[in-house]
């Protein structure tokens, strides 16, 4: 009944001979079964990391920001670096779930649920840094504009730091809504299959009484589409606003108009790398190779290559402007990046972000899982260094040479960062055990047109060989319009 | 909500359902609803439903968001505590755009999602009758409400002719109620015990 037609040449989105029931079984299997030893080991390590992070944060709150490596010159360092890094990682999830939905990219269905979950967890991790770095964290609510007895004193609505609060807060909320709205029908599937009382109760409670009637499907699809349309400019605005934290200042290395698009490209770049890291492991452990296919991995590698090249272009234009502007401070700052005390950070960044992703021009490497996995980790290291280079390397040589310094992190800096990894992976492990990592209803929706078994049964549309067909068309064109005569 | 009698037919393929929907509109049966594990495009039109107005609601929530954000910031910086910073304007519109945009998106998405839940009557703790446990798995389930003009046997035969793979007769509550899915509803317990509930 579907009016859509998909080329028989295009790679199937779902491999293997499957019907709807088989799809449900495959995706639900890890939820209904017992998790393996690997899952427990992973979860325990994550929780241990999280607890270490909690201790590091407790130490920081108890003693103050002084336990970090920041000093008078470098007054922003790891906390803001890690914040930008985590927020950036989140961007791939929204790109997959929202932008690819608007562009009607069928391949998003295999990866969107996990990618959106990753977005939510990454933004949760990112949010920790601005919250705890304020020092007196019990006063953090001062940031919100609420009527108070101190004047009233209102926050400064002209400040990009306040824009950040609104941007990241909205981003988190909208991501959660989008993700959860998509989960409701799948939770209903789990509920109707549940054998134990507890599962029936919990999945029943969280599926909100969804039945899958026609009107609800019509409404939920409208909801997805409009949320996607809202999330698309939102995700671009979030990292633009994050970049304005720097770009609106007058510090050499920060004060540049290229920052918003440069940050957005970098965010998508690192986000897709994280999606690859997670999904390559997930598909293997949960046996979902037929849903997250090599085609998916290749498609994401193409995005990585594109955004990686954009980022490389941004680096070049930064250097060009530093030279072309003739600004002394700017020129010095950029030269020190290449050949200053932190040369290793900058060269690491160039190796990881500019040189490595160019390997993806080769189809063989784009479709090589082990290579993609290593590359995804390299890219995320590179993207962390990008933020470190922008932040610390613009601050450590300030306007007074006597205050020049070198930043080194302390254990509390590192502990906080490790703790957010713990938070991220704890959430991801729980998600992959208790919720479907692939959107079941969306897979069923594309199965009929893009599943391998359905494609095999597709009738051939055009039996004529291509050269004959082209010749016939050009002959007909020649007769009807006479255009061919000009060729 | 009243408890009613239904005849339920399950289909494996979309084609069968579309055929059934076309026929039901001329057959005189009262179509209750159709349940599917994934959105079947075109079924809403075939059933004669209009397009949802959720988008329009989203627009108006967004409009409210714009006005609320601008008005709120104007109240703070112009009326409540105007600060003179280098003689800059109290209401600098360009630098208020980011927050206005974010707030618009926030209000619009939250409002639309809540409206969606309200319209679909879904909420934590809400329970509805599930006609077939596989309606969220692989079957498209069509429920026809029995009225005084339609006999159960007649509808069952009608379903069988259309190629429904499973046909059953059920007594069920029509709408939603508070409850959990781990235990049967009160009316279901009464039905079990053999006290037929009058509609």
Interface residues (C-beta under 8 A of the other chain):
Chain A: X1 X2 X3 X19 X20 X21 X24 X145 X151 X152 X153 X154 X157 X158 X160 X162 X163 X166 X167 X169 X170 X173 X174 X177 X178 X181 X184 X185 X188 X189 X191 X192 X193 X194 X197 X198 X200 X201 X203 X204 X205 X206 X208 X209 X210 X211 X212 X213 X214 X215 X216 X217 X218 X219 X220 X221 X222 X223 X226 X227 X230 X231 X233 X234 X237 X241 X244 X440 X441 X442 X444 X445 X448
Chain B: X14 X15 X18 X33 X34 X35 X36 X37 X38 X39 X40 X41 X42 X43 X44 X47 X49 X51 X52 X54 X55 X58 X72 X73 X76 X77 X80 X81 X92 X95 X96 X98 X99 X101 X102 X103 X105 X106 X108 X109 X110 X112 X113 X116 X117 X119 X120 X121 X122 X123 X124 X125 X126 X127 X128 X129 X130 X133 X134 X135 X136 X137 X138 X176 X180 X181 X182 X183
